[in-house]
Amino acid sequence: MTGPDTSDRDYLDDAASRAVGYAATVAGRRVFPDAPALAGLDAFDEPLPDGPSDPAATLRLLDEAGSPATVASAGPDYYGFVTGGTHPAALGAAWLTSAWDQNAALPVMSPVTAHLHTVVQGWMTELLGLPGGTELAFVTGATMANAAALAAARDTLLAREGWDVQGRGLFGAPEVAVVVGERVHTTLLKALGLVGLGRERVHVVPADAEGRMRAELLPDLLAGHDGPVIVCAQAGEVNTGAFDPFEEIADWAAERRAWLHVDGAFGLWALADPSRAGLVRGLDRADSWATDAHKWLNVTYDSGLVLVREPGALRRSFYAAAAYLPADADGEVEAMHRTPQTSQRARVVEVWAVLRTLGREGVARLVADSSDHARLLAEPLRSGGLEVLNEVVLNQVLVRGKDGPTTTALLAAVHADGRLWCGPTVWDGAPAMRLSVSSWRTTAEDAARAADVVLELAGRLRSGE
């Protein structure tokens, strides 16, 4: 290996040019790659080279065979999996951050990321209206954000009972009861399994027709249990976008000194939009919150955020000591002591860049516009003969044809057509289509066009084309 020289600069310039070219054309790409593009991936099937090769040739292969086979999820016509498209502010910051190659674990490893962490922590609590002193940590996504928050909840509650989980483990510990709604997201259950609380040991509260927890059923749920309790509520049901009744849940949790955790992978950002006040009332009363920045904030994958009301709760669960590590930094954020991972990429930089670029009004507008565009999608679909199954309160539109087979056929037609992409789901035991509006690129015109495409394909199916 040689040090930096002119050829290295040429290579990086080439990489930047190819990346800019992709970003500039993503809006016009087929949303899901076609068969020839997928077949082109065979170009990667080669033996491991015996010796060094030209990095420019490697980059060329990656672009020419790889770019056509990407999903254009960064474009305006992707409505699957609540996936945000990368905002230019995030993309540029990501490129610079990659060049920095910072390990954000400790201030001594990256003073800039530690400082930005403090800044963003303050901005986030202010933007979302969370209690002062709330601590922020960056993880890979909402799954690990849920796991980190639940670990903090478990350890805090058991510490109140005189039990040190980190020292003694869970064997013989007082039982922690976990309460979830019937429509709990699968990643929340995965997180419960990861922290040893069990996917199946949960107490399930029935949900209403929109997927909201029926809080009036909580009082009779834990008869006979007087130990620690964790309640897991939801901001943004993954199919309908519905919000649990947080005020009622928080009242019940307060009576039991229970820990209230909110899984808000995308819905937590509704706190930034004043027009959603009715949906989020009481959400600030939780003890912890999990969300994604790579969804509605539109930073690059991966970027999850965990927020915990009680200072030091994350540190109780994730502190790691070693002789080679420096003494605790006075007043500075030591990210490795707040998260399951030690080494970690500097996710905070992109989040800072987007928050600074959009500001309070810009983030609110991002949420409001996406929600408005979801309604623009839903209205013509409903009037065009499809069944919209949910009350469109946020960015989710849940659609069904006249029956399950018709819905499945329509979804297959959408995927084959390639002008947009949305995902399958099951609602009340039958197939449905789920359209999620979460990209900064998606305009009202894009949403209207997407509805036209779906109705056009539905019409073709009805006429037997």
N, C-alpha and C positions, 0 to 999 in steps of 0.2 A: 504494500500500500504506500502511496505517496501522499505528500501534503497537498494543501490547496494550491491550485495553479489555474492558468487560463482555461484549461479544459474543464475543470470543475465548475467554473463560472458559466461556461457554455452549456454544460449539462443542466445546471440549475435554471438557467434562462430557458432552456428547452422545456424543462418540466413545468415552469411557470406558464409558458406559452400554451402548452397542451391543457393545463388545468383551466386557464382563462378561456380557451376555446371551448372546452366542455361546458363550463358554467354559462357561457354566452349562448350556447345552443340548446341547453337542456329543456327549455320551454317548448321547443319544436320537435323534440324526440318522441318516438313511440314510447308510451309509458312503461310497458313491459317488453323486453326484447323478443324479437320474432325468432323463428326456427333457425334461419341462417346465422343470426348473431349467436345463438346458443351453440350451434355447431362449430362456430369459430373458436370456441373455448378449447377445442382440441389442440389448438396451437400451443397450449401450455403443457401438453402431455409429452414431455421430453425427458431423457435421462439427466440426472444431475451432472452438470458440466465437470470435466476433469480439472479444468484450470480456470483462471480469470477470463472475463470477456468484457467487451466494451459496454459500459453502463448505459450509453446512449442507445445501443441496440436493445438492451433490456427494457428501457423506458418506452422505446418505440413499440415493442411487442406488447407491453402492458396496455398502452393506449389503443393500439390498432385492434387487438383482440379483446381487450377488457372493456373499453368504453362502450362499444356497441351492445355488450351483454349486461350493462348495468340497468337497474330499475330507476327510472327518472323520477325518483321520489323527491328530488329537490325542485321539480317543476310545478306548475300550477294545476296539473290535472291528476295528481295523485291523491286519492281519497281513502287510502288504506292504512290501517294500524295506527291512526293518530300520529302520523309522521310529519314533522315540520320540515320545510325546505330551508336550506342554510341561508341565513341573512348575509348580505355582503360584509357587514361589519364583523360577523363571526368568522366568515371564511378568511378574510384578510388577517384577522387576529390569530386564527389557527395556523396560517402559514408562518407568521412571524414567531409564534410560540414554538412551532416545530423546529424552526431554526435555532431558537434559544435552547431547546432540549433541556428544560428544567425539571428537576425532581422536586415536586411541591411538598414533600413530606415535612420539611423543617425550614425555619427561616434561614439557618446557616447554609442550607442547600440552595435557597432561592429567596433572597430578600424581597424581590419584586412581587412574587406570587403571595408571600405571606402578607405583605402590605395590602395588595389588592383584595385578599380574602377578608381582611378587616373592613375595607371599604364596602365590598359587596354585601357582607353580612349586615351592615347598617342600612344599606339601600334596600335589601330584600325585606327586612323587617318593617321598614317604613312603607315600602310599596304595597306589601300585603296586609299591613295593619296588624302585625303580630306583636306580642308583648315585648317591651324593651328587655334586653338581656338575652333574647332568644339566640341560640348558637346555631351556626350553619356549618355543614360539612359537605364535601363533594365526593360522590361515588359514581359508579358506572351507570346507574339508572334507577328507576323507581323500585325495582325488586330489591336491590341492595340498600336503597334508602329505607324501605320498609323494614328490612332485616336489621339495619343499624338502629332504627328507632325502637323496634321491638326488643332488641337486646338491651338498650338503655332502659326501657320500661321494665323489663324483667328484673334487671339488676337493681334498679332503684326501689321497686316494690319489695323485693326480697331483702334488700338492705334494711328497710323499715321493719322487717320481721326478724332482724338480727342475723341474716344469712348472707354470707359473702359468696356470690356465685363464681366470681373469677378465681377465688382461692379454693373453694370446696366443690365446685361443679353443681349439678342439679340433683345428684343422687341424694335422696333424703330431704330435699328442700321442701318447704311448704308448697302446697299445690297452688298454681296460678291459674285462675279461670280466664278463658279468653272468649269474648263475645264478638260475633261477626254477623253481618246481614246475609240474607239468603243469596243475594247477588254479589257476594264478595268476589273480588278479582282473583284469578288463579295465582298471580304472583304474590299476593298477600299471604295466601296459604303456603306457598313455597317458602316465603320468608319465615313463617311460623315454624315450618319444618327445620329450616336452617338453624334457628336459635333454640331448638330443643323443646318448643312448646307444642309441637304436633299439629299436623294438618287436620287430623280427624278428632282431636280432643276439644273441638270448639263447640260453643253453645250458639246455635243458629237462630237468628230472629227472622221470621217471615218478612217478605217484601211486598210492597203494593204493586200495582200494575205497571208502574214506571221503573220499578227496581229499587225504590227507596225503602230503607229499613223502617219497619212499623214500630216506632219508639214506644207506642202505648202498650206494647207487649213485653217491654223490658222488666217491669217490676216483679213479675212472677217467674222470671227466668232462672234465677240462681237460688232457689229455695234450699236452705241448708248449707250453703257455702258462705263462710264468713272470712275467707282469706283474701289474698290479693286478686285484683281483677284488672284485666286489660280489655277495653272496648275499642273495636276497630270500625270506624265509620268511613264513609266514602264520599269524596267530592268528585262527581262525574262518573256515573255508571258507564261501563265501557261500551254498551250498546246504545243506551238512551241519552246519556249525558246527565241523568238525574242526580240530585243532591240529597243526601240524607238530612233529616230534620235535626240539625246540630244543637239547637237550643234545648230541645227535649232530651236528647242523648247526653248533653253536657250536664243538665240538671241531675239526671239519674247517676251519672258517673261521680258527680260531686258528693252526692249523698253517701256513696260507698267508698270514697277516697280512691276511686278507680283511676287508672291512667287512660286517657282518651287519645287514641292515635287516629289520624286521618290519612287515608290513602288518596292522594290527589294528583295522580300521575300527570293528568292534563288539567283537571278541573280546579286545582288549587289556584291557577292563574286568574280565575274569575274574581279573586279578591282584589285584583288590580283594576277592575272595571266597575266604577260606581254604579252603572246601570244594572249590575247583577246583585245588588245588595240583598234582594229578597231571597236569592239562592244561598248566599253564604252567611246568613245571619247565625251567629253563634259559633262559626268556624274558628274564630280567633280564641275560643275558650279551650281548645285542645291542648294537650301536653306535647304532642309531636306531630309533624307533618312530613309527608314524602311527596316529591314531585320530580318531574323531568324538565331539564332545560332544552333537551333536544326535541321536545315536542313544541309547545306553543312559543317558547322563546326563540326557537329556530336557530340554535347553535348546532355545531356538528356532533355526530355521534362519537363517543358516548358521553353523556353528562346528566347525572342524577343529583338531586339535592335532598338532604335531610335537615330538618330544622327541629330543634328541641328547646322547649321553654326553660327547663331547669339548667342553669350553667353548671358545667362539670359532669352532667349525667353521661354524656358521650365518653368523656375521659375515663370515668369509672369502668366502662366496659372495654375500652380499646387502648388504654395506656400500655406502652411497651418500653421496658428499660433494658439497657445493655451498656457495658463498660465503654464501648466505642462511641456511644451517642453523647452529644453535649448535654450539659445541665439544662433544665427547663428554662425556656426563654421568658423573661419577665414581661408580661403584657402582650406578647406576640402570639399569633395563631400558629400552633404546631399541628398541622393537619393530620399527621400520622397517628396522633393520640385521640383523634375524633372519628376514625374510620376503621373498618376491618382491614384495609390494605395499608401497608407501610409506604413503599415507593408508589408514587402516583403522578400522573401527568397533570399539567397545570390547567385544569378545566376552567378555573376561575377567570382566566384571561378573556376567553370568549364571552362568558356571561357578563363580565364587566364591560366589554366592548359594546355588546348589544344594549345593555341597560343605559350606558352613557349616550349611545347614539339615538335610541328611541325616546328615552326619558319616560316620566310617568304617563304623559298623555299618549305617547307612542305605543307603550305596552297595552294600555287600556284600549286603544284603537285597534290593535292587533286582535284582541279577544272579541271586541264588539263586532268588527268587520267579519271575522270568521263565523260568528254566530248569526249575523245577518245573512251571510252567504249560504249558510246551512238552511235557513228558512226559504231563501230564493231557490234552492234545490228542491226542497220538500213540496212547495206549493204546486208547481207544474206537474210533479210526479203524482201527487194526489189527484189533481184535476184530470190528469191523463189516464186514470184508471188503475194506478198502482195503489197499494195500501201503505200508508205511512203509519207505522205502528207506535211511534212515540210522540210525546209532546216535545217539540223542538225548542228546548230551553237554552241550549248551548250550541255546540258544533257538531252534534251527532244526528244523523238521519238514518232511521231503521226502516227498511222497505221490504215489501213482499208482493209477489204477484198473486194471482187468484188461488194458487195452492203451492205446495212444496216443489213438485216437479217443474212447474212453470218458473218459479223463482230460481231454481238451480239452472234451468236452461237459459234464463236471462243473464245470470251471472257469467255463465260460460260464454255467452255471446259478447258480453262486455269485455271479457278477457281476450277473446279472439280478435275483437275489433281493434283494440290497442289505443284508442283515443283517450281513454281514461282507465283508471284502475281503482276498484273498490273491493272489499273483502267479504267473504262469507261469514255467517254466524248462525246460531240457532236461538230462537226466541220462543218461549212457551212450547218447546218441543218440536218446532217446525223450522225449516230453513228460512233464512232472511238474508238480505243484503245490508251491509253497513257502510255508509258513506261518512267519512270524517273530514271536516274542513279545518286544517291547521297550518297551512303554508302561508307565509307572508306574500307569496307570489299570486295566490288565487284571488281573482277579482270577481266582482259581481257578474261581469260578462263571462268569465270562465265558468262560474256556477250555473248560469243560465244555459250555456252551451253543453255542460255536462248533463243537465236535465234533458235537453233536446236529444242528446246521443242515446241516453237510456230509453227514452220514449220511442225514438226511431227504431231501436233494436227490439223493443217490446212489440211494436207494430209489425215488424217483419216476422217475429215468431208467431203472432196471431194469424198472419196471412199465409203462414207456411212457407215463407221464402227460405 
